[in-house]
């Protein structure tokens, strides 16, 4: 006699399901799950796609901004190069500087010699004036001595 408390209790015909119906029901459940997962995956993919496009737009803006900044920087560097090139055009080359310097050194040496000659002349003139004054002083002294000795003083 079958025990109703056991799992292997008898199943009536109304309660029975054919194997085919059972697998079809399971298949429909799996199909519903797959459809739900597909919808969920579409939502997730759409969300990820929006995020990716947003990031791509941000990256494009960042690249554009960086390119603009680099262009400005390079333009400033080009201006500096042009200014340096213009400035370098006004510089004297080493050979030209050497020639100019030797010319200046020669003129400076000539001026130094002329100054030394002028100093020598000044010194000679001072000696001549001192000699004349000494002779005049000696003559005045001798004349004064002669007056005291011979004259009436």
DRENPA-3360 file (N, C-alpha, C; in nm, 2 decimals, always signed):
BEGIN
1 = XXXXXXXX = +0.08/-0.12/+0.00/+0.00/+0.00/+0.00/+0.09/+0.12/+0.00 ~ +0.05/+0.22/-0.08/+0.14/+0.34/-0.09/+0.12/+0.43/+0.03 ~ +0.24/+0.48/+0.06/+0.24/+0.58/+0.18/+0.23/+0.72/+0.12 ~ +0.13/+0.80/+0.17/+0.12/+0.94/+0.11/+0.23/+1.03/+0.16 ~ +0.30/+0.99/+0.27/+0.40/+1.08/+0.32/+0.53/+1.06/+0.24 ~ +0.54/+0.97/+0.16/+0.66/+0.94/+0.09/+0.66/+1.02/-0.04 ~ +0.78/+1.05/-0.10/+0.79/+1.12/-0.23/+0.75/+1.04/-0.35 ~ +0.76/+0.91/-0.33/+0.72/+0.83/-0.45/+0.57/+0.79/-0.44;
9 = XXXXXXXX = +0.50/+0.88/-0.38/+0.35/+0.85/-0.37/+0.29/+0.84/-0.51 ~ +0.19/+0.79/-0.53/+0.13/+0.77/-0.66/+0.07/+0.90/-0.71 ~ +0.09/+0.92/-0.83/+0.04/+1.04/-0.90/-0.08/+1.00/-0.98 ~ -0.18/+1.08/-0.97/-0.30/+1.05/-1.05/-0.28/+1.11/-1.19 ~ -0.37/+1.07/-1.28/-0.36/+1.10/-1.42/-0.38/+1.25/-1.44 ~ -0.46/+1.32/-1.36/-0.48/+1.46/-1.36/-0.36/+1.54/-1.32 ~ -0.28/+1.48/-1.23/-0.16/+1.55/-1.19/-0.04/+1.51/-1.27 ~ -0.05/+1.42/-1.36/+0.07/+1.38/-1.43/+0.09/+1.47/-1.55;
17 = XXXXXXXX = +0.22/+1.48/-1.58/+0.26/+1.57/-1.70/+0.35/+1.48/-1.78 ~ +0.33/+1.49/-1.91/+0.41/+1.41/-2.00/+0.56/+1.47/-2.00 ~ +0.65/+1.38/-2.03/+0.79/+1.43/-2.04/+0.80/+1.54/-2.14 ~ +0.73/+1.53/-2.25/+0.74/+1.63/-2.35/+0.69/+1.76/-2.30 ~ +0.58/+1.76/-2.23/+0.52/+1.89/-2.17/+0.62/+1.95/-2.07 ~ +0.68/+1.86/-1.99/+0.77/+1.90/-1.89/+0.89/+1.97/-1.96 ~ +0.95/+1.91/-2.06/+1.07/+1.97/-2.12/+1.03/+2.10/-2.20 ~ +0.91/+2.10/-2.26/+0.87/+2.22/-2.33/+0.85/+2.34/-2.23;
25 = XXXXXXXX = +0.79/+2.31/-2.11/+0.78/+2.41/-2.01/+0.91/+2.46/-1.96 ~ +1.01/+2.37/-1.94/+1.14/+2.41/-1.90/+1.21/+2.49/-2.01 ~ +1.19/+2.45/-2.14/+1.24/+2.52/-2.25/+1.19/+2.66/-2.26 ~ +1.06/+2.68/-2.24/+0.99/+2.81/-2.24/+1.05/+2.89/-2.12 ~ +1.07/+2.83/-2.01/+1.13/+2.91/-1.90/+1.28/+2.95/-1.93 ~ +1.35/+2.86/-1.99/+1.49/+2.90/-2.04/+1.48/+3.01/-2.14 ~ +1.39/+3.00/-2.24/+1.37/+3.10/-2.34/+1.33/+3.24/-2.28 ~ +1.25/+3.24/-2.18/+1.21/+3.36/-2.11/+1.33/+3.42/-2.04;
33 = XXXXXXXX = +1.41/+3.33/-1.97/+1.53/+3.38/-1.90/+1.63/+3.44/-2.00 ~ +1.65/+3.37/-2.12/+1.74/+3.42/-2.22/+1.69/+3.55/-2.27 ~ +1.56/+3.57/-2.30/+1.50/+3.69/-2.34/+1.52/+3.81/-2.24 ~ +1.50/+3.77/-2.11/+1.52/+3.87/-2.01/+1.67/+3.91/-2.00 ~ +1.76/+3.81/-2.01/+1.90/+3.84/-2.01/+1.94/+3.92/-2.13 ~ +1.88/+3.89/-2.25/+1.91/+3.97/-2.37/+1.87/+4.12/-2.35 ~ +1.75/+4.14/-2.29/+1.70/+4.28/-2.27/+1.80/+4.35/-2.17 ~ +1.84/+4.27/-2.07/+1.93/+4.33/-1.97/+2.06/+4.36/-2.03;
41 = XXXXXXXX = +2.11/+4.27/-2.12/+2.24/+4.29/-2.18/+2.23/+4.41/-2.28 ~ +2.11/+4.43/-2.35/+2.10/+4.54/-2.44/+2.10/+4.67/-2.36 ~ +2.04/+4.67/-2.24/+2.04/+4.79/-2.15/+2.18/+4.82/-2.11 ~ +2.25/+4.72/-2.06/+2.39/+4.73/-2.02/+2.48/+4.78/-2.13 ~ +2.47/+4.72/-2.25/+2.55/+4.76/-2.36/+2.52/+4.90/-2.40 ~ +2.39/+4.94/-2.40/+2.35/+5.08/-2.43/+2.42/+5.18/-2.33 ~ +2.41/+5.14/-2.20/+2.47/+5.22/-2.10/+2.62/+5.24/-2.12 ~ +2.68/+5.12/-2.14/+2.83/+5.13/-2.16/+2.86/+5.20/-2.29;
49 = XXXXXXXX = +2.78/+5.19/-2.39/+2.81/+5.26/-2.52/+2.80/+5.41/-2.49 ~ +2.70/+5.46/-2.41/+2.68/+5.60/-2.38/+2.81/+5.65/-2.30 ~ +2.85/+5.57/-2.21/+2.97/+5.60/-2.13/+3.09/+5.61/-2.22 ~ +3.11/+5.52/-2.31/+3.23/+5.52/-2.40/+3.22/+5.64/-2.49 ~ +3.11/+5.67/-2.54/+3.10/+5.79/-2.63/+3.12/+5.92/-2.55 ~ +3.07/+5.92/-2.43/+3.10/+6.04/-2.35/+3.25/+6.05/-2.32 ~ +3.31/+5.94/-2.29/+3.46/+5.95/-2.27/+3.53/+5.99/-2.39 ~ +3.49/+5.93/-2.51/+3.55/+5.96/-2.63/+3.54/+6.11/-2.66;
57 = XXXXXXXX = +3.42/+6.17/-2.64/+3.40/+6.31/-2.66/+3.49/+6.39/-2.57 ~ +3.50/+6.35/-2.44/+3.59/+6.42/-2.35/+3.74/+6.41/-2.40 ~ +3.78/+6.29/-2.44/+3.91/+6.27/-2.49/+3.94/+6.36/-2.62 ~ +3.84/+6.36/-2.70/+3.86/+6.45/-2.82/+3.88/+6.59/-2.78 ~ +3.80/+6.64/-2.69/+3.81/+6.78/-2.64/+3.95/+6.80/-2.58 ~ +3.99/+6.70/-2.50/+4.12/+6.71/-2.43/+4.23/+6.72/-2.54 ~ +4.22/+6.63/-2.64/+4.32/+6.63/-2.74/+4.32/+6.76/-2.82 ~ +4.21/+6.81/-2.85/+4.20/+6.94/-2.92/+4.26/+7.05/-2.84;
65 = XXXXXXXX = +4.23/+7.05/-2.71/+4.28/+7.15/-2.62/+4.44/+7.14/-2.61 ~ +4.48/+7.02/-2.60/+4.63/+7.00/-2.59/+4.70/+7.04/-2.73 ~ +4.63/+7.01/-2.84/+4.69/+7.05/-2.97/+4.69/+7.20/-2.98 ~ +4.58/+7.27/-2.94/+4.58/+7.41/-2.94/+4.69/+7.47/-2.85 ~ +4.71/+7.42/-2.73/+4.81/+7.46/-2.64/+4.95/+7.44/-2.70 ~ +4.97/+7.32/-2.76/+5.10/+7.29/-2.83/+5.13/+7.38/-2.94 ~ +5.02/+7.41/-3.02/+5.04/+7.51/-3.13/+5.08/+7.64/-3.08 ~ +5.01/+7.69/-2.98/+5.05/+7.82/-2.92/+5.20/+7.82/-2.87;
73 = XXXXXXXX = +5.23/+7.71/-2.81/+5.37/+7.70/-2.75/+5.47/+7.70/-2.87 ~ +5.44/+7.62/-2.97/+5.53/+7.61/-3.08/+5.54/+7.75/-3.16 ~ +5.43/+7.82/-3.16/+5.43/+7.95/-3.22/+5.52/+8.05/-3.14 ~ +5.51/+8.04/-3.01/+5.59/+8.12/-2.92/+5.74/+8.08/-2.94 ~ +5.77/+7.95/-2.96/+5.90/+7.91/-2.98/+5.95/+7.96/-3.11 ~ +5.87/+7.96/-3.22/+5.91/+8.01/-3.35/+5.94/+8.16/-3.34 ~ +5.86/+8.23/-3.27/+5.88/+8.37/-3.25/+6.02/+8.40/-3.19 ~ +6.04/+8.32/-3.08/+6.17/+8.33/-3.01/+6.29/+8.29/-3.11;
81 = XXXXXXXX = +6.27/+8.19/-3.19/+6.37/+8.15/-3.28/+6.40/+8.26/-3.38 ~ +6.29/+8.32/-3.43/+6.31/+8.43/-3.53/+6.38/+8.55/-3.46 ~ +6.34/+8.58/-3.34/+6.40/+8.69/-3.27/+6.55/+8.66/-3.25 ~ +6.58/+8.54/-3.21/+6.72/+8.50/-3.19/+6.80/+8.50/-3.32 ~ +6.73/+8.46/-3.43/+6.80/+8.47/-3.56/+6.83/+8.61/-3.60 ~ +6.73/+8.70/-3.58/+6.75/+8.84/-3.60/+6.86/+8.90/-3.52 ~ +6.87/+8.86/-3.39/+6.97/+8.91/-3.30/+7.10/+8.86/-3.34 ~ +7.11/+8.73/-3.38/+7.24/+8.67/-3.42/+7.29/+8.74/-3.55;
89 = XXXXXXXX = +7.20/+8.79/-3.63/+7.24/+8.86/-3.76/+7.32/+8.98/-3.72 ~ +7.30/+9.04/-3.61/+7.37/+9.16/-3.57/+7.50/+9.14/-3.50 ~ +7.52/+9.01/-3.46/+7.65/+8.98/-3.39/+7.77/+8.99/-3.49 ~ +7.88/+9.01/-3.44/+8.01/+9.02/-3.51/+8.07/+8.88/-3.51 ~ +8.12/+8.84/-3.62/+8.19/+8.70/-3.62/+8.32/+8.71/-3.56 ~ +8.38/+8.60/-3.52/+8.51/+8.60/-3.45/+8.62/+8.66/-3.53 ~ +8.63/+8.63/-3.66/+8.74/+8.69/-3.74/+8.72/+8.84/-3.75 ~ +8.60/+8.89/-3.77/+8.57/+9.03/-3.77/+8.61/+9.10/-3.64;
97 = XXXXXXXX = +8.57/+9.03/-3.53/+8.60/+9.08/-3.40/+8.75/+9.09/-3.37 ~ +8.82/+8.99/-3.42/+8.97/+8.98/-3.41/+9.03/+9.10/-3.48 ~ +8.99/+9.12/-3.60/+9.05/+9.23/-3.68/+9.01/+9.37/-3.61 ~ +8.89/+9.38/-3.57/+8.85/+9.51/-3.51/+8.93/+9.53/-3.38 ~ +8.95/+9.42/-3.30/+9.02/+9.43/-3.17/+9.17/+9.47/-3.20 ~ +9.23/+9.41/-3.30/+9.37/+9.44/-3.32/+9.38/+9.59/-3.36 ~ +9.29/+9.64/-3.44/+9.29/+9.78/-3.48/+9.27/+9.87/-3.35 ~ +9.18/+9.83/-3.27/+9.16/+9.91/-3.14/+9.28/+9.91/-3.06;
105 = XXXXXXXX = +9.35/+9.79/-3.05/+9.47/+9.77/-2.97/+9.58/+9.86/-3.02 ~ +9.59/+9.87/-3.15/+9.69/+9.96/-3.21/+9.67/+10.11/-3.18 ~ +9.54/+10.15/-3.19/+9.51/+10.29/-3.16/+9.53/+10.32/-3.01 ~ +9.49/+10.22/-2.93/+9.51/+10.24/-2.79/+9.66/+10.25/-2.75 ~ +9.74/+10.17/-2.82/+9.89/+10.18/-2.79/+9.94/+10.31/-2.84 ~ +9.89/+10.36/-2.95/+9.93/+10.49/-3.00/+9.89/+10.60/-2.90 ~ +9.77/+10.59/-2.85/+9.72/+10.69/-2.75/+9.81/+10.68/-2.62 ~ +9.84/+10.56/-2.58/+9.93/+10.55/-2.46/+10.06/+10.61/-2.48;
113 = XXXXXXXX = +10.12/+10.59/-2.60/+10.25/+10.65/-2.63/+10.24/+10.81/-2.63 ~ +10.14/+10.86/-2.69/+10.12/+11.00/-2.69/+10.10/+11.06/-2.55 ~ +10.03/+10.99/-2.47/+10.01/+11.03/-2.33/+10.14/+11.03/-2.25 ~ +10.22/+10.92/-2.28/+10.35/+10.92/-2.21/+10.44/+11.03/-2.25 ~ +10.44/+11.06/-2.38/+10.52/+11.17/-2.43/+10.47/+11.31/-2.37 ~ +10.34/+11.32/-2.36/+10.29/+11.45/-2.30/+10.33/+11.45/-2.16 ~ +10.32/+11.34/-2.08/+10.37/+11.34/-1.94/+10.51/+11.38/-1.93 ~ +10.59/+11.32/-2.03/+10.74/+11.35/-2.03/+10.76/+11.50/-2.05;
121 = XXXXXXXX = +10.69/+11.56/-2.15/+10.70/+11.70/-2.17/+10.66/+11.78/-2.05 ~ +10.56/+11.74/-1.99/+10.51/+11.81/-1.87/+10.62/+11.80/-1.76 ~ +10.68/+11.69/-1.75/+10.78/+11.68/-1.65/+10.90/+11.76/-1.68 ~ +10.94/+11.76/-1.81/+11.05/+11.84/-1.85/+11.03/+11.99/-1.83 ~ +10.90/+12.03/-1.86/+10.87/+12.17/-1.84/+10.87/+12.21/-1.69 ~ +10.83/+12.12/-1.61/+10.83/+12.14/-1.46/+10.98/+12.16/-1.42 ~ +11.07/+12.08/-1.47/+11.21/+12.08/-1.44/+11.27/+12.22/-1.49 ~ +11.23/+12.26/-1.60/+11.28/+12.39/-1.66/+11.23/+12.50/-1.58;
129 = XXXXXXXX = +11.11/+12.50/-1.54/+11.05/+12.62/-1.46/+11.12/+12.62/-1.32 ~ +11.14/+12.50/-1.26/+11.21/+12.49/-1.13/+11.35/+12.54/-1.14 ~ +11.42/+12.51/-1.25/+11.56/+12.55/-1.27/+11.57/+12.71/-1.29 ~ +11.48/+12.76/-1.36/+11.47/+12.91/-1.38/+11.45/+12.97/-1.25 ~ +11.35/+12.93/-1.18/+11.32/+12.99/-1.05/+11.44/+12.98/-0.95 ~ +11.51/+12.87/-0.95/+11.62/+12.85/-0.87/+11.73/+12.95/-0.91 ~ +11.76/+12.96/-1.04/+11.86/+13.06/-1.08/+11.82/+13.20/-1.04 ~ +11.69/+13.23/-1.06/+11.65/+13.37/-1.02/+11.66/+13.39/-0.87;
137 = XXXXXXXX = +11.63/+13.29/-0.80/+11.64/+13.30/-0.65/+11.79/+13.31/-0.61 ~ +11.88/+13.23/-0.68/+12.02/+13.24/-0.65/+12.07/+13.38/-0.69 ~ +12.03/+13.43/-0.80/+12.08/+13.57/-0.84/+12.03/+13.67/-0.74 ~ +11.91/+13.66/-0.70/+11.85/+13.76/-0.60/+11.93/+13.75/-0.47 ~ +11.96/+13.63/-0.43/+12.03/+13.61/-0.31/+12.17/+13.66/-0.32 ~ +12.24/+13.64/-0.43/+12.38/+13.69/-0.45/+12.37/+13.85/-0.46 ~ +12.27/+13.90/-0.53/+12.26/+14.04/-0.54/+12.24/+14.11/-0.40 ~ +12.16/+14.04/-0.32/+12.13/+14.09/-0.19/+12.26/+14.08/-0.10;
145 = XXXXXXXX = +12.33/+13.98/-0.12/+12.46/+13.96/-0.04/+12.56/+14.07/-0.09 ~ +12.57/+14.09/-0.22/+12.66/+14.18/-0.27/+12.63/+14.32/-0.22 ~ +12.50/+14.35/-0.21/+12.46/+14.49/-0.16/+12.50/+14.50/-0.02 ~ +12.49/+14.40/+0.06/+12.52/+14.42/+0.20/+12.67/+14.43/+0.22 ~ +12.74/+14.36/+0.14/+12.89/+14.36/+0.16/+12.95/+14.48/+0.09 ~ +12.91/+14.52/-0.02/+12.98/+14.63/-0.09/+12.90/+14.75/-0.08 ~ +12.79/+14.75/-0.06/+12.70/+14.86/-0.07/+12.68/+14.93/+0.06 ~ +12.60/+14.99/+0.07/+12.59/+15.07/+0.18/+12.49/+15.02/+0.28;
153 = X = +12.48/+14.92/+0.30/+12.39/+14.87/+0.39/+12.38/+14.85/+0.52;
% end
